[in-house]
């Protein structure tokens, strides 16, 4: 019996170790897509698709310039409804309670608004419900002190609620995403200068 217990204990250890190694490989691949993002034809499309898959999300969005009264936002997305995104970008952004996060802070939409208030909101009814979206997890970033970016991961109603592990994953990729956005910005600047002097 003691030998069987030791064998079971060792097998459980090996299973946990293999799961950990698999997670490390998945995380490494995700980080790779972040740094590859500036080189893609549509920046960060590979990252957004992989993040959506890993987090069992309906939609992932990287906002490189939030919408405002003066201009439309620059939003890169994987999944979701293009019509809903356009409507948000044109006018519903002013109703979004999911703004003003401290840089690096990871929050859920339901941390800001009750489920009842969300379901009754115009934002939900016009933008989220048609795409089947319900809750979002996200973080805001300030890049080089003057550029604001946002990462959002959305799940459908009835999906598993966001967990602490989900929050930790998003928090762990934010510093990498910030660096990759700086790289993207500098590459664009170099290309613009090169085109100007060519």
Secondary structure, DSSP 8 states (H G I E B T S, - for coil): -HHHHHHHHHHHHHHHHHHHHHHHHHHHHHHHHHHHGGGSSSTTHHHHHHHHHHTT-SEEEEEEE---SSS--EEEEEES-HHHHHHHHHTGGGG-S-----TT-EEEGGGTS-HHHHHHSHIIIIIIGGGTEEEEEEEEEEETTTEEEEEEEEEETTS----HHHHHHHHHHHHHHHHHHHHHHHHHHHHHHHHHH-
